[in-house]
Amino acid sequence: MNEKNQTWVSEIVLLGFQNLHNFKVPLFSLFLLIYILTVWENVLIIVLVAFSRNLHSPMYFFLQQLALSDLLEASVTAPTLLQTVINNGATVSLVVCRIQFYFFVCTEAFECLLLAVMAYDRYVAICIPLRYTSIMNQKVYVRCILVPWLLGLTATINTANMIDRLQFCDQNTINHFFCDFFPLLELSCSDTSVVQIDIILQSVLVIICPFILISVSYMCIAHAILKIVSHTGRQKAFSTCSSHLAVVSMFYGALAIYVFPPRNQSLNMNKILSLLYTVVTPLVNPLIYSWRSRDIKKAVEGALRADVMVGRAVRG
């Protein structure tokens, strides 16, 4: 194509969910409510772990970082989702579109690596409990957080550099509710083969390797649990990792559908499936851990009691 005949794109049009008609306001209200609940739940966990003495352990420190990741992911995608629903689409600059994509990739990469770290933490707690405090000391679990963040940022910067080299011309419409990877590549008028190869290689490091580590950890955990004689002991050991296992299953299940979509899948179905990991997962993760953790329930009860006492003192 001759460069003189090309129109360089500076704005991206997100179509979102078209032809909602009478469902526009109910869906907007639903997504807004979900976003508010997501922010409230994840901020609550971040604050509770930071200020509650009963939650100062590696497991809850990792949970705090998971809540931070879910909060960032929801805040990156929810505003454009709400805008596309209520306005039958949204227009954002190409720069904003790229930034949204970079933050989304960073949080997704970090969460993949963090879930592997949490699986290793559960492996140490169940398989070698006597050495847990010496292995998972403060220096170790701080490094276990810094390394996933650094790897996630490195992967994002590398992807960002390759996306920035792509040229966008003529077409500027994405049939999605946020600037996702595949829609951006389809929109580009450059050769994207190198970018796709780079993403495949990075996926091995960020997705496949953590999944292998998680699988090996849980095989060792299952072997250790089967060796426990008492039924109560087995149940207690399983309960310590059931929440994490549920989160991993939901996260990788949604990711698998996203990376390997069924054949003949419509664009609308693809957008609905995208809601699983951008809207549902950040909402459900805190609920799963809250339902299963007595320490978090006690911390919430303690916080509520403190608020009541402060309220009475103010009135008095």
C-alpha positions in Angstrom: 0.0 0.0 0.0 1.3 3.4 -0.9 2.1 5.6 2.2 0.5 8.6 0.5 -2.8 6.8 0.4 -2.7 5.7 4.1 -4.6 7.4 6.9 -2.7 7.0 10.1 -4.9 6.2 13.1 -4.8 8.4 16.2 -8.1 7.2 17.8 -9.5 3.7 18.4 -13.3 3.1 18.4 -14.4 0.3 20.8 -17.7 -1.1 19.7 -18.4 -3.0 22.9 -21.8 -4.8 23.0 -24.0 -3.5 20.2 -27.8 -3.5 19.9 -28.5 -3.7 23.7 -31.7 -1.6 23.4 -33.7 -1.9 26.7 -30.8 -3.9 28.3 -28.4 -1.0 28.2 -29.3 0.6 31.6 -29.7 -2.8 33.5 -26.3 -4.0 32.1 -24.6 -0.8 33.0 -26.0 -0.9 36.5 -25.0 -4.5 36.9 -21.4 -3.9 35.7 -21.1 -0.8 37.8 -22.3 -2.7 40.9 -19.8 -5.5 40.2 -17.0 -3.0 39.8 -17.9 -1.2 43.1 -18.1 -4.6 44.9 -14.7 -5.6 43.3 -13.0 -2.5 44.5 -14.5 -2.7 48.0 -13.6 -6.4 48.4 -10.0 -6.1 47.2 -9.3 -2.9 49.1 -10.8 -4.5 52.2 -8.4 -7.5 51.9 -5.4 -5.2 51.2 -6.2 -3.1 54.3 -7.0 -6.1 56.6 -3.7 -7.8 55.8 -1.8 -4.6 56.3 -3.2 -3.8 59.7 -4.4 -7.1 61.2 -1.7 -8.9 63.2 -3.5 -12.3 62.7 -2.9 -12.0 58.9 0.8 -11.3 59.0 1.9 -14.5 57.3 3.3 -15.3 53.9 -0.1 -16.8 52.7 -2.0 -13.6 53.5 0.8 -11.4 52.2 0.5 -13.2 48.8 -3.3 -12.9 49.0 -2.9 -9.1 49.5 -0.8 -9.0 46.3 -3.4 -11.0 44.5 -6.1 -8.5 45.6 -3.9 -5.7 44.4 -3.5 -7.4 41.0 -7.3 -8.0 40.7 -8.0 -4.3 41.7 -5.6 -3.0 39.0 -7.0 -5.4 36.4 -10.6 -4.4 37.1 -9.8 -0.7 37.2 -8.0 -1.0 33.8 -10.9 -2.6 31.9 -14.1 -1.6 33.8 -14.2 2.2 32.9 -14.2 1.4 29.1 -16.6 -1.5 29.6 -19.1 0.9 31.3 -18.6 3.5 28.7 -19.2 1.1 25.8 -22.4 -0.2 27.4 -24.0 3.1 28.1 -22.8 4.9 25.0 -23.0 2.0 22.5 -19.3 2.2 22.1 -16.3 4.4 23.1 -13.6 6.3 21.5 -10.1 6.4 23.0 -6.8 7.7 21.7 -4.3 5.1 20.4 -1.9 6.1 23.2 -4.6 5.4 25.9 -5.5 2.1 24.1 -1.9 1.0 24.3 -1.5 2.0 27.9 -4.6 0.0 28.8 -3.2 -3.0 27.0 0.1 -2.7 28.8 -1.4 -2.5 32.3 -3.7 -5.5 31.5 -0.7 -7.6 30.3 1.3 -6.7 33.4 -1.4 -7.7 35.9 -2.2 -10.9 34.0 1.5 -11.9 33.8 2.0 -11.1 37.5 -1.1 -13.1 38.5 0.1 -16.2 36.6 3.5 -16.0 38.4 1.9 -15.2 41.8 -0.4 -18.2 41.7 2.7 -20.4 41.1 4.4 -18.8 44.2 1.3 -19.4 46.2 1.2 -23.0 45.1 4.8 -23.4 46.3 3.9 -21.8 49.6 1.1 -24.4 50.1 3.5 -27.2 49.1 6.0 -26.1 51.9 3.2 -25.7 54.4 1.7 -29.2 53.8 4.7 -31.3 52.7 7.4 -29.9 55.0 5.5 -28.0 57.8 8.3 -28.2 60.3 10.6 -26.2 58.1 7.9 -23.7 56.9 8.9 -20.8 59.0 12.6 -21.2 58.2 12.0 -21.6 54.4 9.3 -19.0 54.0 10.9 -16.2 56.1 10.3 -12.6 55.4 13.2 -12.1 53.0 12.0 -15.1 50.9 8.4 -14.1 50.6 9.3 -10.5 49.8 11.5 -11.7 47.0 8.7 -14.1 45.9 6.6 -10.9 45.3 9.3 -8.7 43.8 10.4 -11.3 41.2 6.9 -11.8 39.7 6.3 -8.0 39.5 9.7 -7.6 37.9 9.1 -10.4 35.4 5.6 -9.1 34.7 7.0 -5.6 34.0 9.8 -7.0 31.9 7.4 -9.0 29.8 5.2 -6.0 29.4 8.0 -3.6 28.4 9.2 -6.1 25.8 5.7 -6.5 24.4 5.1 -2.7 24.6 8.2 -2.1 22.5 7.0 -4.5 19.8 3.5 -3.1 19.8 4.8 0.5 19.6 6.6 -0.4 16.3 3.4 -1.6 14.7 1.6 0.9 12.4 -2.1 1.4 12.5 -3.7 2.8 9.3 -7.1 3.1 7.7 -9.1 0.9 10.1 -9.6 2.1 13.7 -12.6 0.0 14.9 -12.2 -2.8 17.5 -15.2 -5.1 18.1 -14.4 -5.4 21.8 -15.0 -3.6 25.0 -11.3 -2.9 25.8 -7.9 -2.9 23.9 -7.1 -6.6 24.0 -4.1 -8.2 22.3 -5.7 -10.1 19.4 -8.0 -7.2 18.3 -5.0 -4.8 18.3 -3.0 -7.1 16.1 -5.9 -7.5 13.7 -6.2 -3.8 13.5 -2.5 -3.2 12.6 -1.5 -2.8 8.9 2.1 -4.0 9.7 3.5 -7.5 9.7 2.6 -8.9 13.1 4.3 -12.4 12.8 7.3 -11.3 14.9 5.0 -10.0 17.6 3.0 -13.3 17.7 6.2 -15.3 17.9 7.4 -13.1 20.8 4.1 -13.6 22.6 4.3 -17.3 22.2 7.8 -17.4 23.7 6.8 -15.2 26.6 3.7 -17.3 27.2 6.0 -20.3 27.9 7.7 -18.3 30.7 4.7 -16.5 32.1 1.9 -19.1 31.6 3.2 -22.6 30.9 6.1 -22.6 33.4 3.9 -21.4 36.3 1.2 -23.9 35.4 3.8 -26.8 35.4 5.1 -25.6 38.8 1.5 -25.4 40.2 0.7 -28.9 38.8 3.9 -30.4 40.3 3.2 -28.7 43.7 -0.3 -30.1 43.9 0.8 -33.6 42.9 3.2 -33.5 45.8 0.5 -32.0 48.1 -2.0 -34.7 47.0 0.6 -37.4 47.7 1.3 -35.9 51.2 -2.4 -35.7 52.0 -3.0 -39.3 51.1 -0.3 -40.3 53.6 -2.2 -38.7 56.5 -4.0 -41.4 58.5 -6.8 -39.5 60.1 -9.8 -38.1 58.2 -9.7 -34.9 60.2 -6.0 -34.4 59.3 -6.7 -34.9 55.6 -9.6 -32.5 55.7 -7.6 -29.8 57.5 -4.7 -30.2 55.1 -7.0 -30.0 52.1 -8.8 -26.9 53.5 -5.5 -25.0 53.6 -5.1 -25.1 49.8 -8.7 -25.5 48.5 -9.2 -21.8 48.1 -6.0 -21.4 46.0 -6.9 -24.5 44.0 -10.3 -23.0 43.2 -8.8 -19.7 42.1 -6.2 -21.4 40.0 -8.9 -23.6 38.3 -11.0 -20.5 37.5 -8.1 -18.4 36.3 -6.5 -20.9 34.0 -9.9 -22.2 32.8 -10.8 -18.7 31.7 -7.3 -18.2 30.3 -7.5 -21.4 28.3 -10.8 -20.4 26.7 -9.3 -17.0 25.9 -6.0 -18.4 24.4 -7.6 -21.4 22.7 -11.1 -20.4 21.8 -13.6 -22.9 20.4 -13.9 -23.1 16.6 -16.6 -21.1 15.0 -16.9 -18.9 18.1 -18.7 -15.6 17.4 -17.2 -12.3 18.3 -20.0 -11.7 20.8 -19.3 -15.0 22.5 -15.6 -14.1 22.6 -16.5 -10.8 24.4 -18.7 -12.6 26.8 -15.9 -15.1 27.6 -13.5 -12.1 28.1 -15.8 -10.9 30.9 -14.8 -14.1 32.8 -11.2 -12.9 33.5 -11.7 -9.1 33.4 -14.9 -8.9 35.5 -15.9 -12.1 37.2 -12.4 -13.3 38.4 -11.5 -10.1 40.3 -14.9 -10.2 41.9 -14.9 -13.8 42.9 -11.3 -14.3 44.1 -11.8 -12.3 47.4 -15.0 -14.1 48.1 -13.4 -17.5 47.7 -10.7 -16.7 50.2 -13.1 -14.9 52.6 -15.4 -17.9 52.7 -12.6 -20.4 53.5 -10.5 -18.3 55.8 -11.4 -18.1 59.5 -8.7 -15.5 60.1 -10.1 -13.1 57.5 -13.6 -13.5 59.0 -12.2 -12.7 62.4 -10.3 -9.7 61.1 -13.5 -8.4 59.4 -15.5 -8.9 62.7 -12.8 -7.1 64.6 -12.8 -4.2 62.2 -16.6 -3.9 62.4 -16.5 -4.0 66.2 -13.8 -1.3 66.2 -16.0 0.9 63.9 -19.0 0.4 66.3 -16.9 1.4 69.3 -15.6 4.4 67.5 -19.1 5.4 66.5 -20.4 5.1 70.1 -17.4 7.1 71.4 -18.1 9.9 68.9 -21.8 9.9 69.8 -20.9 9.9 73.5 
